[in-house]
Amino acid sequence: MSRRSRPIIGILGGMGPDATVDLMRRVIVATPAADDCDHVHLLVDSNPDIPSRIAALIEGTGESPAPEIVKMAKRLEAAGAASLAIACNTAHFYAPDIRGAVSIPLLDMIELTAETIAQMALTHHRVGLLASTAVLNIGLYEKALSRSGITIISARRQSDLMDIIKAVKRGETGHIARHAFARIAAEMMEERVDLILIACTELSLLADSINPETPCLDAMDVLTREIVRQGLGGQLPNITEDKQISHG
């Protein structure tokens, strides 16, 4: 595919900024590139004006993020994006608003991840979900995975997990946050789950703190792979060993 015809992938970012940068980094690492010109063309809107999803969906006190997210989608489409991706699991609650406002496709992280898990050979058909309480409340993954007969198991200490998410949003990604997250992941494996699903882009920043022997899938990695596939014109070349996407 010529560089001129390579599709632009628009990223709805800022939810949060570190997670947006992490998605970009993963796309770069996952792309089999020999030079600058071989990379995926990303157009990123890292928008600090998006109202809090926590306030809107958990606390019920904040304004809806939908209008600002729709504005972002429209801007990216007008700027030439051929498809869109959201660097936030919770914000997929507003996917219908996005689809109703633009004519380009949304690379839906929730559906892509559910499809990936549905193709796995599972023993218990139970997935341990490490995600924002908002994701649990609105049932994003529960709805998507129930179609394949898969049950979602949430963390025993969900409030502690939310504290970790908020800490990451403050830029606290050091030993304390990583150790706390690893402990919650270890507890999750005691629930007879087939695998752990990391479904919060803040938690994705801590994914490598989980025991590498733990079966783990990061939704951000699933989205990364699809962005690379779309960005290279619908074909995903074999990713060499040093370009493998991490799964925790």
N, C-alpha and C positions, 0 to 999 in steps of 0.2 A: 504494500500500500504506500502510495506517495505521501510525503509529508503534507502536501497541500490538501489532500482528501481525508486526512486523519480526523475523525470526529472529536469534538470538544466535549469533555465531561464537566458539567457544572456541579460544584459542590456547595450545598447549603451548609455553611459552617457557623462557628461562633458558639456552639452548644456542646462543650465549651471550646475556647480557643486552643487549649493544649490538645484536646481530642481531635480537632480539625487538623492541626499540624501533624499529629500522629498518623492520621489517615493518609495524608499526603506522603509522609515518610514511607509508610507501608506500600503504597502504590509504587514509589520509586524503587524500593528494594525488590518488589515482586516483578518488576518489568525487566525482561532480558534485554538490556541495552548495552551497546558497545560505545555509544557516544551520546551527547546531549540530544541530538535530533531523533534518537530512537525511543524517547520517553513518551508517555501519555500526555496529551494536551489537557491540562486542568485549568478550569476557570473557577476561582474560589471566592465566595462572598462570606468572609468571617465577620458576622454582623453582631456588634455588642448591644444592639437595640432590641433584640428579641426578648419579650417578656419571659420570666421564669416559668419553666414547665412544672417545677416543684410547687410554686405558688398557685398555679392554675389547676393542676391535676391532683395534687395531694392536699394542700392546705385549703384550696377553694377560695382563696382571697385575692388572687391575681387576675389580671386581664388575660384574655386568650392570646396565645402567640400566633394564632392562625393568620391574621391579617399581615403581620410583618413577614412571616414565612412565605406567604403567597407573593408578596412584593419581591422578595428575593428570587423566587422561582421565575417570576416574570422578567426580572432584570437579567437573569442568567440566560433565559431563552432569547431575549432581545439582543444579547451580546454574542449570540452564536452557539450556545450550548446545544448539542444534539440529544443529550439525555441528562438526567439529574440524579444526584445521590445526596443523602442526608447523613452528616457525621454525628448522628445522635439516634439512639434507639427510640427514646420516648417521643421524639418529634414525629415519628411515623404515625402517631395518632392522627396527625393532620394530613396524612397522605391523600385522603379523598379531596380535601380542599386544594391541594397542589394539582392533582389530576384534573380537577374541574376548571383550573385557571390557565393551564398551559396545554400546548398540543404535542409536546415532546414527552417521551416515557420517563418514568421514575424507576430507578434501579432499587427495588424495595428490599431493604436489608432483612426485614422480618420474613417475608415470603421466601427469599433466597435461602435464608438459614433454615427455615422449616423444611424446604425441599431437600436441602443437604442432609439433614438429620433423618428425614423419612427414607432416604436411600441407604442408611446404615443398618447393619445387622445388630439389633438390640435384643438384650436378654429380658430385661425387666420392663421395657417401654416406659421408663421413668427418666426424666431429665432434670437435673438440679439447676435451677435458674438463679444466677447472680445478677441482679438488676435493680434499678431504682424501684421504689415502692410505687411510683406512678405507673411503671410498666406492668407491675402486678395488678394494680387497681383496675386498669383499663383492659387487662387480659390480652395484650397484643400477641404474646407467644402462646398463651393458653389456647386462643382461638385457632391460631395457625397450626399448632401441633396436634390439637385434638382431632383434626381431620385424618390424621394417621394413627389414631389410637394411642397417642403418647401423653402421659400425665406429667404435669409440671410440679416440681417440688421446690418450695421457696426456702430461703435460709432460716435457720432457727433464730438467729439474731439479726433480723431484718433491720431493726433500728440502728444497730451497730454498723451494718453495711451502708446505710444511708449516711451515717457520720463519716465513713470513709469517702464516700462519693463527694460529700460537701468539702472534706479536707482536700481532696484532689483538685476541686474547683478553686480552692484557695492557693493552689500550687504546692501543696504538701504531698510529695510523692516519695518521700524518703523511707527510712527503715521502719518507723512506727506504722505508717500506713501499709507498707508492704507486708510486714509481719502480721498485722491484724487481718488483712485480706487473705493471706495464706492460711491462717487458722480457720477462718470461716469456710474456705474452700475444702479444707481437710475434714471439717465437721460435716459438710455436705455429702462427702463420699460415704459416710456412715449410714446414709438413708437409702441404700440399695439403688442408687441411680446408675444408669449406664454411662453417663458422662455429665460433666459440668458445662453449662452454656454461659459464657460471659456475654451479657446483653446490656451493657452500659459502657459507653465509650470512655468515661472516666476510669472505670475499672479495667478497661483494656490497657490503660497505661501501666497497670500493675500486674498484668497477666503473667509475666515471666517470674513472678515471685511464687507461683503455684508449683508444687512438686512436679517435676517433669514426667514422673511416672503416672500422673493423674490423667485419665482420659478427659480431654478438655477441648472445647470448640469455642473460638471467639467470633462472634457475629461480625466484628470489624474485619476479620480476615476473609470471611465469605464475601462481604461487600467489596473488599480490596480486589479479590480475584475477578469479580464481575466487572469492576471498573477497568481493570487491565484488559480483560477480554473485549469489552466494548471499545475501549480506547485504541486497541490495535486492530479494529475493524471487524470484530466478531470472532476472531481466532485467538486462542490462548496458547502460545508456544509452550513447550516443556520448560518448566522453571528449573534451572540448574541447582545443584545442591546448596550452593552458597546464596541462592536467591529464594530458598524455601520460605513460605509464610509460616510464622510461628503459631502454634496452637497451645500457648500457655507453657 
